[in-house]
Amino acid sequence: MKLETQSLSKYADLLERWNEDDNQDEVLQEAKLDVIDRIGSTLNEMRELQSHEWAAMYKALQDSGEKNAADSSSMPKDGACKEAE
């Protein structure tokens, strides 16, 4: 993902240079649109990955909380221990 981000940064630099040149031909225009599409796709991919990571972390925390709640409810009370003695 880091390499893709660096690659997109280089493409963005190219876009800036292309914007300065008014004598762009159709091929450069198509390449520019392709770069813009790739940047958008990569950003969407990064958002989806981040969303999945957050969902997994939330689920893990939720499961951990439920496990801790179940463990603490199954522990004997102090009074029960004293009665057994």
LINFEN-V12202 format. One record per residue. N is the residue number from 1. RES is the residue in three letters. PHI is phi in degrees with one decimal (* if undefined). OMEGA is omega as a letter, one per 30 degrees, with the letter a starting at -180 (none if undefined). Layout:
n: [N,N]
res: [RES,RES]
phi: [PHI,PHI]
omega: [OMEGA,OMEGA]
This chain:
n: [1,2,3,4,5,6,7,8,9,10,11,12,13,14,15,16,17,18,19,20,21,22,23,24,25,26,27,28,29,30,31,32,33,34,35,36,37,38,39,40,41,42,43,44,45,46,47,48,49,50,51,52,53,54,55,56,57,58,59,60,61,62,63,64,65,66,67,68,69,70,71,72,73,74,75,76,77,78,79,80,81,82,83,84,85]
res: [MET,LYS,LEU,GLU,THR,GLN,SER,LEU,SER,LYS,TYR,ALA,ASP,LEU,LEU,GLU,ARG,TRP,ASN,GLU,ASP,ASP,ASN,GLN,ASP,GLU,VAL,LEU,GLN,GLU,ALA,LYS,LEU,ASP,VAL,ILE,ASP,ARG,ILE,GLY,SER,THR,LEU,ASN,GLU,MET,ARG,GLU,LEU,GLN,SER,HIS,GLU,TRP,ALA,ALA,MET,TYR,LYS,ALA,LEU,GLN,ASP,SER,GLY,GLU,LYS,ASN,ALA,ALA,ASP,SER,SER,SER,MET,PRO,LYS,ASP,GLY,ALA,CYS,LYS,GLU,ALA,GLU]
phi: [*,-65.1,-63.3,-63.9,-64.2,-63.6,-60.7,-65.2,-63.9,-63.5,-63.2,-63.9,-60.9,-61.6,-59.4,-62.6,-65.3,-64.8,-66.5,-77.1,-97.3,-78.8,-96.3,-77.7,-98.1,-62.4,-63.2,-64.5,-62.5,-65.9,-62.8,-61.3,-65.0,-63.4,-62.9,-62.0,-62.9,-64.3,-62.4,-62.7,-63.9,-65.5,-62.7,-62.9,-61.0,-63.9,-62.8,-64.0,-61.6,-63.9,-63.3,-64.0,-62.6,-64.0,-64.0,-65.8,-64.7,-61.7,-62.5,-63.0,-65.2,-64.2,-62.5,-64.3,-65.1,-66.3,-65.6,-64.0,-65.5,-67.7,-64.7,-72.9,-79.1,-89.9,-74.6,-67.6,-76.1,-59.5,-63.7,-65.5,-67.7,-68.2,-67.6,-68.9,-72.0]
omega: [l,l,l,l,l,l,l,l,l,l,l,l,l,l,l,l,l,l,a,a,a,a,a,l,a,a,l,l,l,l,l,l,l,l,l,l,l,l,l,l,a,l,l,l,l,l,l,l,l,l,l,l,l,l,l,l,l,l,l,l,l,l,l,l,l,l,l,l,l,l,a,l,a,l,l,l,l,a,a,l,a,l,a,a,none]
